[in-house]
Amino acid sequence: MSPPSGGFRIEKDTLGEVRVPADALWGPRTQRAVEAFRISGLRPHPAFVRGVVLIKKAAALANAEAGRLSVERRDAIVRACDEILAGKHAEQFVIDPFQAGAGVSHHMNVNEVIANLANEIAGHPRGSYALVTPEDHVNMGQSTNDVIPTAIRLASLELSRPLVVELEHLAAAFAAKAKEFSNVVKPGRTHLQDAVPMTLGQEFGGYAGVVRDAAGRIGHARRASLALGIGGTAAGTGLNADPKLRDRIIGYLHEWTGEHLQGARDLFTAMQSMAPAVELSGALRGAAIELSKIANDLRILVSGPRTGFGEIYLPVIQPGSSIMPGKVNPVMPEMLDMVCYQVIGNDEAVAWSAQAGQLELNVMMPEIAFALCFSLEILTSAIRTFRERCVVGITADAERAKWWIEQSPPLLVTALSPHIGYAKAADLAKRALEERKTLLEVALDEKVMPEADLRRILDPLPMTKGGVQE
């Protein structure tokens, strides 16, 4: 980070003096981390910052109720937190996601910014800590080791709620298309080979169900994040925390977030295990796998426009080539694929980080927070964009789909099998393919049954409704 135009101020921590940018709201411990961890150029996710700030606000109120924090300090801390939660001072949260273990650097960044804001609100100069200090007051009764896991859960809950909503909207969009395409008969394909007739509506109805199920799995997975381990402090014992601090903090968080938060059954478990993050990330991975499959299906169905399947049209977003005039690409499914692959990779990072905890603490929590928040944000945005800019505008080429049905004897011959036998039906399909004739032409030539019966049995639309064609 380049020095600001305002020069520097000198602050001290337990290791000695540190030059801090004069206009920075952070303090010496943040500055040491800024100088030490110049890794990615990335900043903490805003939802992760908000999670920590909500905990700090709740703790100030709870500690004041316990008589451990003065009203003046409480009010200054709460006002500082409210400014941050209102969207101010976002530029002050500067720690690279790849930082010291457990998230101590990020935690102290938040503590120091709140402390300096609180002091300024009370009329004291930045860096003086005359009324409020980061460690003694903002962090009273807390530890990185219970704050960061709790903040990850709060961020997960905040970001997963709109994701579930977007998935439900996408499922509804596919369901609407299923109704619109209910009479568009097309080839059903298995092993990428012609199988039996189906409707485009049935295909899109399948997509609606897949997406709806993915939303349900994520909705279920997010419940694990409702159990909070705040109050465990350094190792789960609750050392230095008022006995009622935990319940009071959770009460405030429940009120502010609208989530049904509760204390973890075992504080040691909540501190040692990253299982809630693993469960949610795994559900995101599952959704990404399903969505990528759908995206790739759409890429196949729109392929062409003349030499591919060409059964649907996607909305045109942009020219598709720098050298080939007139070319248009399925850019929205391509974008969704890329996001899904990133989410799958992020889940791998979460899994490795979660297993890397030792004894009473997982020191890889900053990576878990980064990967999980990143996945939740990009998947939500990608699904919304995919729905708005692609799915709602999909149209069908019914004539093209019908032409494919007519060109492929194997698509229709299954319906004949109950009437003439599997072997005879296979012979008809084989001959039709070899002679480049329709199945009806070959069946009429071999007089397997009266023409009226053949035409009725080989009508593709009734085949899509199941049963034996009579």
N, C-alpha and C positions, 0 to 999 in steps of 0.2 A: 504494500500500500504506500503510495507516495505521500510525503508530508503535506499537510494542509497549509494554506497560505497564512494561517494565523500563528505559526510558530509552535512552540512546545511549552508544556509545564512539567515540573518535576514532581513525581509522586514516589511513594515508597511502598514496598511490600516486605514480606519477611526475608526476601533475598537481597534487598537493597533498593537503590534508587533506579527509577525508570523514567525515560523521557516519553511523555504522552502528548499526542497532538492537542494543542490548546483548545480546539473547538470540539474535541471528542467527548462524548458522554461516558465512554468506558474508562477504565482505570489501568493500573499497572499490570495486573494479571492478564487482562485481555491483550494489552500491548505486547507482552512477552509471547503470547500465543500467536498473535498476528505476525510477529517477526520470525517465529519458529516454524510455522506451518504455512508456507507459501506453496501450496500443492496444486490445487485445481482452479483457483480463481473463483470458486463457487461460494455462495453464502448459505446459511441455514435456511431451511424452508420456513416461510412465514407461519405456517400452522404449528410447526415445532416451537418456534419462538412464542407464539400465543399460548401454547400449552404450558410452557414454563412460567410465563407472566401470570396466567390465571392461577397457578399454584401459589405464586408469590403474593398475589392479592388476597387469596383465601387465607394464606398463612398469617398475613399481617392482621386480618380481622380476628382469626382464631387465637393468635397469641395475645392480642389486646383483650379478648374475652377472658383469657386465663390470667390476666393481670401482669403478664410478662413484658408487654410492649405498651409504651405510653400512648395516649390518645393522639398527641402531636405527631409522634413518629408513625403511628398507624395511618393517620389521615394523609400525611405526606407520601407514604409508600402507596397507598391506594390511589391517590390522585396521579402519581407517576405511572402506575400500572394502567389506569384508565386512559391516559394519553397514548400509551403504546398500543393498547387494545383498540383504540379509535383509528389506528393507522399511522400515527405520527412516529418519527424517529426510526423508521425501518432501516435507514442507512447505518444505524449504530450497531447492528448485529452482524459482526464481521468475521466470525471464526469459520475457517475452511471446514467442510464436513470431515475431512481426513485430518484428524487432530489427535490430541492426547486421549488415552483410553478413558472410557466411561462417560466422556462428555464434560469433564471438569472445566475445560476451557470455555465451552459454550455456556455452561451454567454460570461461571463467574462473569462472563460477558453480560449476561442478563442481570445478575446481581449488581454489578458495578453501574450499569446504565440506570437501573431503577434507583440506586442509592444517590447518584449524582443528580438525577431529576428531582428526587425527593428533597435533597438539600437545597436545590435552586428554588423549588416551590416554597420552601420555608425561609428563603431569603439569604441562604449561605452560598458562597462561591463554589463553582465547579471544582472538584478535586479536594475540597476541604474536609468532607465527611464530618462536619461539625455536629450534625444532628443524627444522621443515619449513616451507618457503615454497611458495606456489602455483606460481610460475614456475620456480624453480631445481630443485625436487625433484619435486613432483607432475607437472610438465610437462617433466621432463628428457628431452631427445632427441625432443621432439614439437613439433608446431605445430597450431594450429587447422586448418590447411590439409590435414593428413593425418589428424588425429583425427576431424573431423566427417564426411568422406566414409566413413571406416571405421565410425563409429558408426551412420550411416544404413544401411549394409549389414547390420550386426549386428542393428539393430532390424527391418529388413525380413525378415531370416531368421527371427528370433524370432516375429514376428507372422504371417508367411505360412504357417508350418508348421501351426498350428491351423486356418487358413482352408482349406487344402487338405483337411484331415481333415473339416471340416464340409461341404465340397462333396461329398466322397465319401459321407458319411452321408446327405446330401440325395439324391444319386443313388440310393443304396440304398433310401431311403424311397419314391421314385418307382417304382423297379423292383418293390418289394413291392406297390404299388398297381396296377401294370401286371398283375401276376399275379392280383390280387384281381378286377380288372375285365376279365379276359380274354374273358368271354362277354357283356359288356354291349355290345350293338350300338347304334350311334349314327350320326348324320349326320357324315360328313367334309365339311368346308367349305373352299373356296378362294375368294378374293376376297370373303369373307363371304357367299358364296352356297352353296346345297346342291350337293354334288359327288357323292360315292359313299359307300356305307356303310363304316364302320370300327368297330373296337371302342374303347371307352374305355381299355382296356388298352394298345392300340397307341399311343394318344395319349400316355398317361402313360409308356410305354416310350420314346417319343421324348424326353420331358422328361428321363428318366434319362440317356439318351445325351448330350444337350446339356450337362447339368451335369457329367457325368463328363469330357467333353472339356474343359470350362472348368477343371476341377481339374488336368487334365494340362498345359494351357497355362500355368497359374500355377506348377505344379511345375517346368516347364522354365524359365520366366522367372526364378525365384528363383536359379537356378544362377549367373547372372551376378554376383550379390552375394557369391559365395564368394571372389572374387579381391580381396584387400585391398591398399590402397596405403599402409598404415601404414609408417613409416620413411622416407617421402619428405620429411618435415618441411616447410619453407616453400614450396619450388617443385618438389620432385621429386628434388633432388640428394642429399638425405640429410644436408645440412649440420647439424653438432652432434649427430648420432646415432651411437652405436657401430655399427660395420659389421655386427655380429651381432644388433643390437637387433630388426630387422624379423623375422627368422626366429624369434627367441625369443618375441616377443610373439605371433606367429601360432601358434606351438606351444601356448602357454598357452590362447589363445582357442579353438583347435581342441579341446583337452582339455575345456574348461569348457562349450562350447556343443554338442559332439557333431556339429558341422557340418564338412564336408570343406574347411576353409579353406586357402587358399594365397596366396602372394604374387603380386601382379599382375605380368604379364610386363613391363610398362613402368610405372614409377612416375609418369612425366609424364602418361601416358594416364589413369591412375587418378585423378590429381588434376584434370585438365582436364575429363574427361568424366563426365557424370551418366547415361550410357547404362544402367547396371544399374537405376537408379531408374525411368528412362523405360520400360524393357522391362517391369518388374514392374507399374508403374502402368498401362501399356497392356493388360497381361493382365487386370488388375482391371477396367478399362473394358470389355473384351470380355465378361468374366463378368457384369458389371452389365447390359450390353445384353441378354444371353441371359436372365438372371434376370428382368429387367423384362418381357420378352416373355412368359415363363411366368406371371408374376404377372398380367399383363393377360389372358392366356388364361383363367386361373381366374376372374377377375372376370366375364368374358363367360359362361363355362360355368355359373356360379352365379347369373347375373342373373335377376331375377324378384321374388318367387318364382312369380308366375303369368303375368306378361307378358313374361318374358325366356326364356332358354334353359332354365334350371332343370334341367340334366342332372346336377349334382352338388350336394352339401351341404357347406359348410365348417363347422368347429366354431364355435359361437357364443361370442364373446369378451365382448361388451358390448352394451348397448342402442345403437341406431344413430342416434337423433335426440333432440334436446331438445324437439321439438314434435310429432313423428309417432309415436304409441304403436305398439309392436309391430314397428317397423322394425329390421332387423338388417343391418349392412353387412359387406363382405369386408375387414375391417380389417387382417388380416395381409398379404394381397397389396398393399394400399395402403401399408402401412408399408414393405414391401420395395421398392416403386417409389420411394418417397422416398429411401431409402438409396442405391438404384442411381443416381438422378439426382445425388446428392451425390458419389458416387464418380466419375461421369463428369465432373462439374465439377472435382473435385480433380485428375483426370488432366490436364485442360486447364491447371491451375495448375502442375503438375509439368512439362508440356511447355514452357510459356513460360519457366519458371524455368531449366530445363536449357539452353535455347538462349541464355540471357542471360549465360552465363559469358564472361569475357574473358581471353585469353591463358592464364596458368598456373593460373587459379583461377575457380571458379564462386561468386560471392558470394551467390547466391540459395539456397544450401543450407538455411537455416532454413525457408524456405517449402516446399522439397521434403520435408524431414523431417516437417514438420507435416502436409502434405497426404497423404503416403504412409502415415504411421502412422495418421492419422485414417481413411483409406479401409480399411486392413487391419482396424482394430478394429471399425468399424461394420458392415462387410460380414460379418465372422465372426459377430458377435452377431446380426445380422439373419437370416442363414441358419439359425443354430441355433434362433432363436425361431420363424421361419417353419416349419421342419420340426416342431419339438415342438408348437407351438400351432395348426398348420394342416394340413400335409401328412399326417401320420400319422392324423389324424382325418377325412379326407375320405371321404365315402360317395357312392354313386351312386344316382340315381333311374332305375333300369332301365326302368320303365314309361313315364316321361316320354320317355326316349331312343327307346324303341320307337314311341311315339305320333308323334314327329317323323318317323321313317322312313316310317310309314304315310301321313302327311299330305303328303309331298313326292314327286311323280312323278319329278322329275329325279334323285333319289338312286338310283333303281333302274333307270332306263331304259338306262343305259350297258351293263348286262349283256345287254340284248336286242339291242343294236346288231350284234354279230357274226352274229345269227340272221336279223334282218329288214332290216338295213341302217341306216345312220346317218340317212338322210332320213326313213324310215318311223318310226324310233324317236323322232325329234324331233317328228314330227306327233302321235304318241301322247302324248308329254309335254305338248305345247302344248294338245291337246284336254283332257287330264285337268285341267290347271291352269284352263283357261277354264270347264270345267263343274263344277269342284270335286269331282271324282271321284278314286278311286284309280287308279293305273296298271293294276292288275289288272282293274278293272272295264272300263276303256276297251279294253284289249287283248282281253278276252273278247268284248266287244261287236263288235269288228272282226275277230274270229276269225283272229288272226295265227298262232296255233298251238294245239294241243290244251291244254285247261285243266291237265292234269297236268304237261305240259312247262313251261307258264307258271309254275305255282306252284313248281316246282323251280328254274327259272332265276331267279325273282324272290325267292328265299329270301335275306335279307340276310346271314346269318352266313357262308355259304360265300363270298360275294363278298369278305369281308375277308381271305380266304386267297390271293387272287390267281388268275390263270389265267382261261381262258374257261369260263363257266358252261354246262355241258352238261345 
